[in-house]
Amino acid sequence: MPVLRSREIPPLPTKPLKARANIDPPATPTQGREQPATRLSPPSLTPSPKTPGSGSASAPSLRRSLRLASKGSSSAGHVGDSNEEKRIERRKGDVSKKRKLSVDNDGGFESEESKGVLSLRSGKRVTRRSSLGNGGGGGGGGDEEVPSEKRERMLREESVDIEKLQRNNKKEKVNSRRRFSREEKGKGQVVAEAVLESKAESPIDDSVSGVNLSTEKVTLPDEKPSKKNNKRRNGGRMEQFRDTARQNASRFAHFDAQEEDNNNFSVEAESEIPSVEQQPEEKFVEDWPGPFSTAMKIIRDRAENLNLRQGSSSSDKVHSVQIKWVPQKGKGKDRPKRLPPSLLEMSLRILVNNADAIVSLDHVPDSLRHRLCQMLCDSRRMNSNFLDLLVSGSPTEIRLRDCSWLTEEQFTKCFERCDTTNLTVLQLDHCGHCLPDYILHSTLARSSNSLPALTKLSLTGAFRLSDAGLSALVSSAPMLRSVNLSQCSFLTHGAIETLANSLASVLVELYINDCQSIDAMLILPALKKLEHLEVLSVAGLESVTDGFIKEFIVTRGNGIKELILTGCVKLTDSSLKIISETCPSLLALDIGNVTKLTDCSFGYLANGCRSLESLKLCHNAFSDDAIAAFLEMSGEFLKELSLNNVGKVGHNTTISLARRSRNLLSLDLSWCRNLTDEALGLIVDSCLLLKVLKIFGCTQITDVFLYGHSNSNVEIIGLKLSPLLKCMKST
């Protein structure tokens, strides 16, 4: 650290020092800050003035207090005294401004006894005691002795001046060591926020081109940030997080496992989804002034006009269309009388309860045999004894809707002596446990033409049946027209190729629901060979895509009368467009649980497939207006309609059903909770041919509808405490 001298001071002659009795030098500079008054020297940085009356002019006077020096000189007059006092006052004002340590050329201190020493460690002045006896005069000792009272007063004033200097030094030291903030140093952190991150925030200033600059306040490690600043900063960040959460909430508010699985498309499936350029063509159906779009416009205008008439807001559209239906008077009070069962029904119940006592089924028609078998299977009373009665002789139909109780030994014993020459219908559902490949050659496929008259075969749930076993059965039944192989998990595309090669000219119906080992694109060449195919069911096959529908329908769509596409979750509106354009004779369509379909699908169906008799729309998100518009166009041909779990079904659909669907025989409105008693009453009283109405989950329905409608032919299924077996379709 360089040390500078303030001005040239003449060197002092070396003089002997008086012995310092009982005074030890301070161990540290801080211990020598306050010493007795006899040791203190003035803080002046200028040499002591030489008195004119000094004994030796060549010898300089010792440095000591200016006041003592002025009082101690005997030769100074009154004028000198006044001048000295003025100089003292002037120097007392400037002493705090000029504090420089003068060192000699050798680096030592000058006159260590007569001057204060500046400590390089603490930066403060350390004074040492100087002898007051060695006055500022010459060798003759021209100093006069100062009175004790004046000396004490002067020393007190000196101590006060020194304390002021020390306080000033402390302030300067604090100011020199104070930490400055980064803003004071001009080093504030500049953060650039991209415009894409916050488009909806405050507009960007014209002076900033494309980037919003904001300065963050940075706190140093030694500084403690204030609570207000922390709260403001944290509050701003939390607001940003909340805004981001609000923007993304719609995507995560509802989780659908099937929708999540649908996102993992294969490359082939993704290529079959219509591109962005094709989407305007999809929407063209809505804008085209055809019958469907006209019906949609009429329905929406009717609701808007009614809202304007009632003065209600546009948001209240659920019950905007009022249903006018009045229940019959007195019917709500008197419950209808239960009709007694028919004689045939009573007889069948007795036979079921005493099935073990039946010894023969000869001359019993097939219809009664079928009903009896169905009742036994439903009541879990079917056994091997009754099966022996069914297969005895030369039966024409064997219908067992549940063979889960049947073992391999029982099946082999019953069918190895059965005459299958006249057998036309063989239904062995849920026969996986009793029907492996190796027993077919001893029972059903004993020869290449052991089933010559068989036209309908149903082996659902035969999970032990392989491609080889099916090939043996097909070779034994060359006249098969209907094959149901649903839930046969071992079958692959080879089984379909076997059917196509053997039954290409006769096969009419094919059901391969939930056969997960079958790839839809691999069976496409085999399906194209089926010339007379009218019914195709691929429900539950995840490999069915728009490309599969397009290739198959374009080739064989003219003869298709029934399509079952339930659970084919990869299908979109483009598949319905192809079906409506290529299948003019389509009578039945099942598109339940195809979640990617929109209201445009109804536009295609209404303009193309106007002869539909059966339509199933379970678990879809179609709007009330679209369903009502379709019913206005094609509702008069419908005989079976299923709107199970279509939550948007409302009063517009109710009015269209009552007006246009007068030929309905079966209607499923389960879990449609927007329908009121008046809506169901209007539908039932208007559709006089309606025989079955399913309302599972419609807890809003009350006795006002149940005992107020006038249709005595309708059977309402799904009420509380009603038998569940009534809703099961008999096959």
PyMOL commands that set and color helices and strands:
alter all, ss='L'
color gray80, all
select helices_A, chain A and resi 29-32+37-39+66-72+78-94+148-177+182-185+227-252+257-262+267-272+276-287+291-310+343-353+355-357+366-378+384-391+408-415+437-442+467-476+493-503+524-528+546-559+573-582+600-608+624-637+651-660+677-686+703-706+724-727
alter helices_A, ss='H'
color red, helices_A
select strands_A, chain A and resi 117-118+125-126+189-193+212-216+397-400+425-428+456-458+482-484+509-511+535-537+562-564+588-590+614-616+640-642+666-668+692-694+715-717
alter strands_A, ss='S'
color yellow, strands_A
deselect
rebuild
show_as cartoon
